[in-house]
């Protein structure tokens, strides 16, 4: 995985380095440098556009990257022949968004291209924002909205769903946190009327995807509140996690039980290890208790190896709590304390008999 990340970073550096950077801007020529890079995946037939922009003045931007997939037909002026040029060719093309237009120039060779871009804010869109009650956006805000394709369709959807979004700052915040048109539409189609900018941003930030909601609903966990979805996701409880236990023969439990299981580190691997040691289909509460008290499969196996089989969960927990391990018992036997019961070894330990 690390090798892949390093190689991608190297490719980005090389491609950007191959085309001379130029001081270009949407509002302040002397303070901003914007660069673009496009990588074409022939297997997936996708173009991935990365845009890097920096601002060294008093603005908010400094070495920012924004990456997303585009289709060739969205890039006006760029042809497939230019894209796949074997010898390399210079290009000029545009990406139009409601908030403004990106003008690109640079070069392409064999599916990869780089160069620099300028951004022209759309004054008409800015007028629409004012008309709709959001106020006037700055050029920086329009750039953010254009980067994320936050336009009138998204704004109209928010209005239709009665969201509390009424400022440009809120729109930009949603854009920065990945809240897109398809997300708010998807939530609505799943029966969610969120209406709150803060809450929908929290859902997105905490990884509550549309698939996450659908997969839980398929297991019978439907009509969950946004807060329940966030809590479930935060604790690492996924449909995959629940399915693994159900495949292992467990009944569907409450989300609170799954959260507790996950928090205490109970996995199906732990269940399988216990099964191999003769502890099959233990109640979820006992699994949590064992994990909570440090009763591992290795702890049980060591006891079995010295002859203590069929030890109850209650005994295992007591042994672990009192510091009585298989190694301790072996040491005590070497000192003449042989053939004691487990309870007697616990009392011995409590009296201060050390190894």
N, C-alpha and C positions, 0 to 999 in steps of 0.2 A: 504494500500500500504506500509506504514511504517513497519507494522508487518511482511510482507513478506520479506522486505529487511533485517530486523534484523534477521529473522530466517535463511535466506540464508547465511548471514555473520557468524552466529553461527555455521551452518553446515560446512562451509569452515574451520573455526577455529578448530572445533572438529576433522574433518577428517585429516587435516594437522597435528594436535597435536598427533593424534593416531599413526602416523608413524614417527619415529625419523628422524629429519633433519640431513643431512650429507653434509659436505663440499665437493661439487663436482663442476666441471667446464668444460668449453670447452677449456680453455687456461691457467688459473691461479688458481690452486687448493686452495691456501690459501685465496683467496679473494671473492669467489662466492659460494652461496648456492642456489640450484634450486629445486623447489618442484612442483609436479603435483597433480591434482585432477580431477577425472572423475565422472560425474553424468549421470546416464542412465534414460531416460524418456521412460517408457514402453508404454505410450499412444501414443507418437510420434515416438517411435522406433529410438531415437536419442541419441548419446553420446556427452556430452558437456565436452570438455577438457579445463581446466584452468591450465595455467603454470605460476608459480611465480618464479621470479629470482631477486636476489639482488647483488649489487656490491658495496663494501665498500672502494675500493681503489681509484685510480685516473680515473677510467672508467666512462662511462656515465650512467650506470644502477644502480638503487637503488629502491628496492621494487616495481618492475614492475609486472603487471599482464597482461596476454594475454589469451583471451578465444575464442574458436571457436568450431563449431560442426565437428565431424568426424564420419566416418562409421567404423564398426567393422573390415571390410576387409582391412582398411588402417593401422590398428594396428597389424603388423606382430608379431605373437607369442602369441596373446591374444585370447582365445576362449570364446564362450558364456557360457560354463559351469563354467569357472573361473569367468567371469563377474557376474554371478548370484549365485555364491557359497553361500549356506545357512550358512555354518559355518565359512567362510572366508578362503582365500588362498593367498599365496605369488605368485607374478607374475613377469615376465620379458617380455618386448615386445619392438617393435621399431616403429617409425614413420619416414619414409624416405621422404625427400624433396630434390629438386635439389640442394639447397644450403648446405645441410648437413643432418645428421641423428641424431634423438633423441633416446637415449636408456633409457628406463624407468624400474624402479624396485620398488616394493611396495606390496600392497595387495588389494584384492577386497572382498566385502561382499554385497550380495543382490543388486547388481547394482551400488554400490558406491565404489570408490577406491581412493587411494592416495599413495604417495611415493616421491621419488626423481628421477631426471634425469640428464643425461649428454648429451652434444652436441658435435658431431664430424663434423667439417667443411669439405665440399667436395672440395678438391684441384682441381679436374677436372673441377668443375663448376667455380671455381675462374679463372682457365686458360681460360675458355670460355668467361668470362667477359672481360678479357684482350684482347682476340682475337677479340671480338666484339666492342672494343674501349671504354669500360667503365672503364678500369684500374683495379687494384687489390683491392679486398675488404679485410677489416680487419675481424678478427674472430667475433667481435661484430656486424659488418655489415652483415656478413653471418648469424649470429643468428637471426637478425631482418628479413632478407629475408626468412629464413626457417620458422620462426614463422608465417609469413603471406602467406606462400606458393608462394612467388614471385620467379618464375623460368624461364626457357628458353621459355616456351610457352608464358608467359606474355611479356618477352623481345622481342621475335620474332613478337608479335602482335604490340608492340610499333614501331618496325622497319618498319613493313608493312604499318602502318598508318602514317609513317613519323613524329613521335613525336620528339621533340627537346631533349629528354632524352639521355644524353651521359656520365653521371657520375654515379658512385655507390651511391653517396650522393643523387642524384635525385631519384634513384630507392628506396632507403631506405625511403626517404621522402614520396613518393607515397605509400609505404607499410604502414608506420605509420599512414597515413591519410585515409586508407581504400580503396585506388584505386586498384581494383583487375582486373584480366583478363576479367571476365564476365561484368564488368562495362564499360571498354573501347570497348569491342566487342558490348555491348548493345548500346552504344552511336553511334557507326558506323552503326548499323542496323537501328537506328532511323534517320539516315541522318546527323549525326554530325561528322565533321572532325576537332577535337579540336586541335590536334598536339602540344599543349603547356602543359608542365608539371605543370607549375604554375596555369594555368587556370583549368585543370582537377582536381587538388587538391582543388582549390577554390570551384568548383562545388560540389565536394564530401563533403567538410567542411560545406558548406551552405545548405546541405540537398537536393540537386538536384538529386533525385533518378531516376532510369529508370521509375518507376511507376508514379512518379510526372510528368515526361515529357509526358508519354503515356496518362495519365488522362486529362492533359490540351489539348493535341492534339485531344482527343475524343470530346472535347467541341468546337473544331474549332480553338484552339490556337496552331497552328503548325508553323514550320519553325522559331521558336524563336531563337534568338542568345543566347549563353551561358550567356552573361551579363544580358539579359532580364529574363532568367530563374532564375539566382541568385537573382536579384532584386525582382522578384515575390515571390520567396520562403522566402527571408529575411523579407518581409512585411507580411508574414502569409497568403498570398492568395493561396488557394488550390482549386482543382476541387470541393471538398466538399463545400467549402464556396460559390463558384459561383453557384453550383447546388441548394443550399438552396434558393438563390434569384430567380433563374429561376423557381423553383417549386412554389415560392410565386407569380409568374406571371410577373416577370421582364424579359425584353429582354436581350440578350447577349450584354454586354458592353465591352469597351476596357479594356485591362489589367491595363492601367494607372488609369482608373476610379475605378476598383476594388481595386487597391492599395490605392488610396485615401480614399475609403470607409473604408477599413480595418484600415488604419492609424488613422481615426477619430472615430473608435469604432462603426461603423454602423453594426449592426447584424440583422439577421432575427427575433430575439426576440424583438428588438426595433421596427421593422416593424409590428410585430404581436400586440404589445402593442398599437401602434398608430392606427392600424386597429380597435381595440376594442373601441377606443375613437372617431371613425368616420373619421380618416385620412387614407384613403385607397389608395394604389398605388401612393404614392407621388413620384415625380421624384427623381432620385438618388442625384441630386444636392441639392435638398431641405433637404433630409435626412442628407447629409453631413453638410449643414449649421446649421440645428437644433442641431446636435451633437456638432458642433464647438462652438455654442453659449450657450450650456448648457440647451437647451430646452428638458427636460426629459418627459417621460410619466407621472410621478408623478406631475410635474409642471403643465401640461395641465389638469390633473384630478382635481387638487386643484382649478383651475380656473372654471372648469365646475361645481364643487360642490357648488360654490357661484353664479352660474347663468350665467357665461360667456361661452356660447356654440358657436360652429362654428367660433371660433377665427381663423383668417388666420395665416398661417405660418409666414408671414411678421410681423403681430402684436405680435405673440408669441416671435419672435426674439427680437423685440424692447422692449417688456416688460422685458425680461430677461436681455438685455443689460443695461437697466436703473434701474434694481434692484426692479422692481415692481412685487411682488408675491401676491398670494391669501391672505397670512397672512397680507401683507402690506395694501391691499385694505380693509380687515376686520377692521384693526386698524383705518384706516382713516374714515371708516363709523361710528365707535364708537365715533369719534371726530367730527362728524357732516358733513363729506364730503360724503354724500350719493348720489346714483344714478348718479355718474359721468361716463363718457365714459372712455374707457381704455386710450385713448390719453390724457384725462384730468388728470387721475391718474399719467401718465408719466410726464406731465408738473408739477404736484404737487410735485412729487418726485424730479424733476430737480430743483425746487425752494428751495429745502432744507427741505421740510416737512418730518420729520422723525417719526418713530413709537415711 
